[in-house]
Amino acid sequence: MQEPGDSFNVEAYLGKLGKLEEEARSLSNNIRNFLSEVGSNRLIISYNGHGYLPASCMFWHVVTMDEEKSILLLDIPSTSLYVLAYRDPIPLIIYASNHSGLLNILQIARIMSHPYMALVAKPVDEKVVEVLKSYNIIYTSIDDELDSTLVMAIAVFHALASIYKDRLSRRGVRVFEHSREGFTLIAEELIEVYKEIFSKVSLHRELVVSSSRLMESSARYLVDALKRRQVNARYEYPESIPNSADALLIGTSVEEYYLRELKSRLALRKTRVSELILNTDPIEANIYLAIIANYLAWSTRYKHNG
């Protein structure tokens, strides 16, 4: 298995990531325009599959930067069954990595007059496009679930960095500056910084991945990336990590006290814990981890095909 951080491998990946980010910047205009047009202080974010990654990125970004916004984050079935039919029209954004439940939520949104936007991974079946053609759907150009949802997440970041660039004093400005620089520029450094921990976890036959709630979406994304590297990985909430397991615990530097306390409790249960702490603004952290995970998944395929 090719080790994470191989210089030639990374250089090739940066070319791929640059193309993903180029598409993300284009899609960010659609997100920004939709939010501007609806002009509401309420928002529902719904998702399926790894659409949880961009949905979660949007939730945490808005919660952090906009105290006036009332926001719900729910999966597509929950949104369809328990919310849309019982609310006056509220703007709805859907992030879907597959087409499960998509037609149903779109039909309900239309009947109940909820303004909506759906960002969806490219369908592999043209029949799906035909069925959904009358709805306001924007498709990514990519059908791979990990790639398409990373594009969506980066698009969310660029859209919201622009919208909130004047919020929270220097923080809004700093996030916007990072958006202008882009993630491709720092990806090589990210991979270098974290390659040791990922070289280690990639050697496990079985691994439990857990995280703070903030990092849940990208931690689940990482699980699927590790599966592509033949690691039998699964996600568990911290309180559900089994005794004597090999576990990877993920969080950010602002959560370090919580993670340290959790790690101490797990040690008493003979759980072998590796720790990954991302030292970055929390609203960027999920994308940083997703980029590293996407690289891990890609490098496996690159080795077999390259």
Summary of the structure (lengths in Angstrom):
residues: 306
radius of gyration: 19.3
end to end distance: 12.9
largest distance: 56.5
contacts: 1032
relative contact order: 0.15
helix: 59%
strand: 16%
